[in-house]
């Protein structure tokens, strides 16, 4: 079941947004590069596709809050476990 809850409320994520959050959440505190995310979530390895990742992260932050995904400048993204 592809469901995400925030404060006991189900939040709608697109399939790609869900896959991205799931990939990061299954590797807490580990930084994933944009290239790794493109390969693992989208299934392709195109160095110029990094902005696609940024766009999806921005959308996830709008829906779930800015603190859900941490940016590691010059490297990639990570989800922190509280």
C-alpha positions as CSV (number, residue, x, y, z in Angstrom):
1,X,0.0,0.0,0.0
2,X,1.6,3.2,-1.1
3,X,0.4,5.5,1.7
4,X,2.1,8.3,3.5
5,X,0.7,9.8,6.7
6,X,1.6,13.0,8.4
7,X,0.1,13.8,11.8
8,X,-2.4,10.9,11.3
9,X,-3.6,12.4,8.0
10,X,-3.0,10.6,4.7
11,X,-1.0,12.7,2.2
12,X,-1.2,12.3,-1.5
13,X,2.1,11.7,-3.3
14,X,2.6,10.8,-6.9
15,X,4.0,7.4,-7.5
16,X,7.5,8.9,-8.2
17,X,7.3,11.1,-5.1
18,X,6.4,8.1,-3.0
19,X,9.3,6.0,-4.5
20,X,11.7,8.8,-3.8
21,X,10.6,9.2,-0.2
22,X,10.6,5.5,0.3
23,X,14.1,5.1,-1.2
24,X,15.5,7.8,1.2
25,X,13.5,6.6,4.2
26,X,14.8,3.1,3.9
27,X,18.3,4.5,4.2
28,X,18.0,6.9,7.1
29,X,20.7,9.5,7.6
30,X,22.5,8.2,4.5
31,X,23.1,10.8,1.7
32,X,22.0,9.7,-1.8
33,X,23.4,11.5,-4.7
34,X,21.2,12.9,-7.5
35,X,22.7,10.4,-9.9
36,X,22.0,7.5,-7.5
37,X,18.4,8.6,-7.1
38,X,17.9,8.9,-10.9
39,X,19.2,5.4,-11.3
40,X,17.3,3.8,-8.4
41,X,14.0,5.7,-8.5
42,X,13.7,6.6,-12.2
43,X,15.7,3.7,-13.6
44,X,18.1,5.7,-15.7
45,X,21.5,7.2,-15.4
46,X,21.7,10.6,-17.1
47,X,24.0,13.1,-15.4
48,X,21.9,16.0,-16.7
49,X,18.7,14.8,-15.0
50,X,19.7,16.1,-11.5
51,X,17.2,18.9,-11.8
52,X,14.4,16.4,-12.1
53,X,15.3,15.1,-8.6
54,X,15.4,18.7,-7.3
55,X,11.9,19.4,-8.7
56,X,10.4,16.3,-7.1
57,X,12.1,17.0,-3.7
58,X,10.7,20.6,-3.9
59,X,7.2,19.1,-4.5
60,X,7.6,16.6,-1.6
61,X,8.6,19.4,0.7
62,X,5.5,21.5,-0.2
63,X,3.3,18.5,0.7
64,X,5.1,17.1,3.7
65,X,7.1,20.0,5.1
66,X,10.6,21.3,4.5
67,X,12.2,19.3,7.2
68,X,11.4,15.9,5.7
69,X,14.3,15.8,3.3
70,X,17.7,17.3,4.1
71,X,19.8,18.8,1.4
72,X,23.5,18.1,1.5
73,X,24.9,20.8,-0.7
74,X,27.1,19.5,-3.5
75,X,26.2,15.9,-2.7
76,X,22.5,15.0,-2.7
77,X,19.6,14.4,-0.2
78,X,18.9,12.4,3.0
79,X,16.0,11.7,5.3
80,X,16.7,12.1,9.0
81,X,15.1,9.9,11.6
82,X,13.9,11.7,14.6
